[in-house]
């Protein structure tokens, strides 16, 4: 079966395998017949025409390295955080290291 590796350990083989078989319905059917799943699971092949940052022969390890995320779209809404989490207080610490000029300025300011 294309893209399916075998090895001494299942996890080793899985990480080295790729998704080529999962883009081919015949290969999926053959894989299901080997696994003898009861009850059988209705699995359809992945769609080749959909855009992806990964190719069909990208290894499972490569996909996991990227957490199977095509694109991160961060959306930060602090109001929702405070509404959901309802923290008792919000505290932050701002740490800086004063250089020579900063120390001299502080000393002069104290005089």
C-alpha positions in Angstrom: 0.0 0.0 0.0 1.5 3.4 -1.0 2.7 5.5 1.9 2.1 2.9 4.6 5.3 1.8 6.3 6.1 -1.2 8.5 8.6 -1.3 11.3 9.5 -3.0 14.6 7.2 -0.6 16.5 3.7 0.6 15.4 4.4 4.2 16.3 7.7 4.2 14.4 5.9 2.9 11.3 3.1 5.3 11.7 5.3 8.4 12.0 7.3 7.4 8.9 4.1 6.7 6.9 2.4 9.4 4.8 -1.2 10.1 3.6 -1.0 8.8 0.0 -3.2 5.8 0.7 -5.9 8.1 2.3 -6.2 10.0 -1.0 -7.2 6.8 -2.8 -10.5 5.1 -2.0 -9.3 1.7 -3.3 -6.4 1.8 -0.9 -8.6 2.8 2.0 -11.0 -0.1 1.2 -8.0 -2.5 1.1 -6.7 -1.1 4.4 -10.1 -1.7 6.0 -10.2 -5.2 4.8 -6.8 -5.9 6.4 -7.9 -4.4 9.7 -11.3 -6.2 9.7 -13.1 -3.5 11.6 -16.4 -4.5 13.1 -18.6 -2.7 12.6 -17.0 -1.3 9.4 -16.3 2.4 9.4 -17.4 4.5 6.4 -14.3 6.3 5.4 -14.0 8.4 2.2 -10.8 9.4 0.5 -9.3 12.8 1.2 -9.9 15.4 -1.5 -6.8 16.0 -3.7 -8.2 19.3 -5.1 -8.4 21.1 -1.7 -5.5 23.5 -1.1 -3.0 22.4 1.6 0.4 23.4 2.9 1.2 19.7 3.1 1.7 17.3 0.1 0.2 13.8 0.0 3.6 12.3 0.7 4.3 14.5 3.8 5.1 12.1 6.7 2.8 11.8 9.7 5.7 13.0 11.7 5.9 16.2 9.6 2.2 16.8 10.1 2.5 16.3 13.8 5.5 18.7 14.0 3.1 21.3 12.6 0.3 20.1 14.9 -1.7 19.4 11.7 -2.5 23.1 11.5 -2.5 24.6 8.0 -2.5 28.3 9.2 -2.6 29.9 12.6 -5.2 32.6 12.8 -4.9 34.1 16.3 -7.9 36.1 17.5 -7.4 37.8 20.9 -10.4 39.2 22.6 -9.5 40.2 26.2 -13.1 41.1 27.0 -14.2 37.5 26.3 -11.4 36.2 28.5 -12.4 38.3 31.5 -16.1 37.5 30.9 -15.4 33.7 30.8 -12.6 33.4 33.4 -13.7 36.2 35.7 -10.3 36.6 37.4 -10.4 38.2 40.9 -7.6 40.6 40.0 -5.2 41.3 37.1 -1.6 41.9 38.0 1.5 42.3 35.9 5.1 43.0 36.6 7.2 45.1 34.4 10.9 44.3 34.9 13.7 46.4 33.5 17.4 46.5 34.0 18.8 50.0 34.4 21.9 50.8 32.5 24.6 53.2 33.7 22.6 56.2 32.4 19.5 55.0 34.2 21.3 54.6 37.5 22.9 58.1 37.2 19.5 59.6 36.4 18.0 58.0 39.4 20.8 59.2 41.7 20.6 62.7 40.4 16.8 62.6 40.8 17.3 61.7 44.5 19.7 64.6 45.2 
